[in-house]
């Protein structure tokens, strides 16, 4: 093992800082197998109880499956403008 350790040490000295950190973390994993570089999640993620939608947010007469035609748009605008004038 002495030859291999010396070879690793020579390799370590010739590397730049990024590769030195990577090699050091791998050697630490080999030397101390009980430790881990993984961390537990900070909080428990809630997967149940999603946000409830409010049906009052959808405008009256709105249908997601029906795209109104030009005539229907004109009729709606005309009926809305007639109702506000108070004839």
C-alpha positions as CSV (number, residue, x, y, z in Angstrom):
1,X,0.0,0.0,0.0
2,X,3.0,2.3,0.5
3,X,3.6,2.6,-3.2
4,X,0.0,3.4,-3.9
5,X,-0.2,6.0,-1.2
6,X,2.9,7.7,-2.5
7,X,1.5,7.7,-6.0
8,X,-1.7,9.3,-4.7
9,X,0.3,11.9,-2.8
10,X,2.3,12.8,-6.0
11,X,-0.9,13.0,-8.0
12,X,-2.5,15.1,-5.3
13,X,0.4,17.6,-5.4
14,X,0.3,18.0,-9.2
15,X,-3.5,18.7,-9.3
16,X,-5.2,22.1,-9.2
17,X,-7.5,23.1,-6.3
18,X,-10.7,21.7,-7.8
19,X,-9.2,18.3,-8.5
20,X,-7.5,18.3,-5.1
21,X,-10.9,18.7,-3.4
22,X,-12.4,15.9,-5.4
23,X,-9.5,13.5,-4.7
24,X,-9.5,14.5,-1.0
25,X,-13.3,13.7,-0.8
26,X,-12.8,10.3,-2.4
27,X,-9.9,9.5,-0.1
28,X,-12.0,10.5,2.9
29,X,-14.8,8.2,1.8
30,X,-12.3,5.3,1.6
31,X,-10.6,6.1,5.0
32,X,-13.8,6.8,6.9
33,X,-16.6,4.7,5.4
34,X,-19.0,5.4,8.3
35,X,-19.1,9.1,7.4
36,X,-21.0,10.4,4.4
37,X,-21.0,13.6,2.4
38,X,-24.7,13.5,2.1
39,X,-26.9,15.7,4.2
40,X,-30.6,15.1,5.3
41,X,-33.2,17.4,3.8
42,X,-33.7,20.6,5.8
43,X,-37.5,20.2,6.2
44,X,-40.0,17.5,5.6
45,X,-41.8,18.1,2.4
46,X,-45.6,18.1,2.6
47,X,-47.0,16.0,-0.3
48,X,-50.6,15.8,0.9
49,X,-53.2,18.5,1.4
50,X,-52.8,20.6,-1.8
51,X,-54.1,24.1,-2.2
52,X,-57.9,24.1,-2.6
53,X,-59.2,25.9,-5.7
54,X,-62.0,28.4,-5.2
55,X,-64.8,28.0,-7.8
56,X,-65.8,31.6,-7.3
57,X,-62.7,32.7,-9.1
58,X,-64.0,31.4,-12.5
59,X,-66.2,34.0,-14.2
60,X,-69.9,33.1,-14.6
61,X,-70.5,31.5,-18.0
62,X,-66.9,30.6,-18.5
63,X,-66.2,27.2,-20.0
64,X,-62.7,25.9,-20.5
65,X,-63.9,23.4,-23.2
66,X,-65.6,26.0,-25.4
67,X,-63.9,28.8,-27.3
68,X,-66.5,31.5,-28.0
69,X,-67.0,32.5,-31.6
70,X,-66.8,36.1,-32.9
71,X,-70.6,36.3,-32.9
72,X,-70.9,35.1,-29.3
73,X,-68.3,37.7,-28.2
74,X,-70.2,40.5,-30.0
75,X,-73.5,39.3,-28.5
76,X,-72.0,39.3,-25.0
77,X,-70.6,42.8,-25.4
78,X,-73.8,44.1,-26.9
79,X,-76.0,42.6,-24.1
80,X,-73.5,43.9,-21.5
81,X,-73.6,47.4,-23.0
82,X,-77.4,47.4,-23.3
83,X,-77.9,46.3,-19.7
84,X,-75.8,49.2,-18.3
85,X,-77.5,52.0,-20.2
86,X,-80.8,51.3,-18.4
87,X,-83.1,51.9,-21.4
